[in-house]
Amino acid sequence: MASTLVPHGIRRLGVLGAGQMGTGIALVSAMRAKVPVLLYDKSPEQVKKGLALVDKLLDKDVGKGRLTNDEAKDVRGRIEVVPAESGFKGLRDVDMVVEAVSENLQLKETIFASLAAELKPEAILATNTSSISITKIAAATLGKNVSPASEEGKRIASRVVGLHFFNPVPVMKLVELISALQTSQETLDRARSFAVACGKTVTVSKDVPGFVSNALLMPFINEAIMHLEKGIATREDIDTTLKLGMNHPMGPLQLADFIGLDTCLAIQKTLYEGTSDSKYRPSILLEQMVNAGWLGRKSGKGFYDY
Ligand code: CAA
C-alpha cells in the first residue's frame, strides 16, 4: 500500500551545535528543504568555522554550475546565527530543533530539559545522537514536578525523536529515524517528512544502543583497530584491503579518523555499557589515542597525520 508523506510543517528550524554535523544539517535544511535556519552554538568561534564551511561548499556548488550565485546567496541568507548570549531563548520561535552537540548523555539531558522549557509546546525536539537512548533523552524533558505518566508528561516527551544524519551531511544520503518509547506518531511522521525534504532516504531503527548504523559499524571499526594493535597488518594494508577488496569508500581506520576517535570511543562505550556485550568493548589502543588527544582529522593526528 502506498503511503503518503505528511507535511512537516517546519517553517523555521533551529540547529544546536555548529560542528561538522550541525553545520551540515543547517546547510541541507536551507538548501534542500529551503527552510530558514537559526544556528546556535555556545562558542562563537565554532559558529565562525561552521559558516566558513557553508560558504566554501556553496562556492564549490556555484563553481560546478549546480547553483547560481543568486541561489547560493538565498541559501546563505536562510542561515541566521543566534548570538551566544541569547541562549536557547533565541530558538523560541522554531517549529523543530535538531540537536547536534557531542555524544554525552548528561549534556544532552540538560539541553533537552531547557529546550522543552523554552520552545513552543508543539515544537519537535530532534537529536542527532549516534548511539544514546532517545527514550532517556525524552525523559529528561520533564521537570521534577511533571509525572511521566501524566497527560502533560506524555505530551512533552512525545515531541522527542532521533534524527540521525551521517557525515558529510550534504553528501551522505541517509537519515536514521528513531522513536523513543514516548514519541508520538505525529512527531515521527513530521520528522520523517522533514528528512525527505532534505533529500534524504529514511530508515527506521528501534531505540537500541547505536541503532542499526553504529551497532554494525562500530564493532567493524574496533576490529580493524585491534588488527592494527595485534600487528596483523599495517594501517595502510588494513584500509586498502577494505577499500579495494570490498569497495568501501574509505578503509575503517581512515573512517575512524574521519568520524573522530573521541566520537568512536563515546559510541563504543554507550554500546558496551548499554548491552554488556563484550563484542562492543573498545580496544585499548583507541582509548590510549583519545587519552593522548589524537582524535583523528580534526586534531591533525589519528591513525594518520593530517
Ligand atoms: N562536507 C561536505 N562535502 C564534502 C566533505 C565535507 N566534509 N568532504 C567531501 N565532500 C564532498 C566533496 O565536496 C565532493 O563533492 P562533489 O562531488 O559535489 O564535488 C564529494 O564529497 C566527494 O569528495 P572528494 O572527491 O573530495 O573525495 P571522495 O570521493 O574521497 O569522497 C567522502 C569523500 C564522501 C567523504 C567519501 O570518502 C566517503 O563516502 N567516505 C565514507 C563516509 C562515511 O562512511 N560517512 C559516515 C560516517 S558514520 C557517521 O557519520 C555517523 C555516526 O554516527 C558516526
Boltz pocket constraint, residues with backbone or C-beta under 6 A from the ligand:
constraints:
  - pocket:
      binder: B
      contacts: [[A, 57], [A, 60], [A, 129], [A, 130], [A, 165], [A, 166], [A, 167], [A, 168], [A, 169], [A, 170], [A, 171], [A, 172], [A, 213], [A, 214], [A, 249], [A, 250], [A, 255], [A, 259]]
      max_distance: 6.0
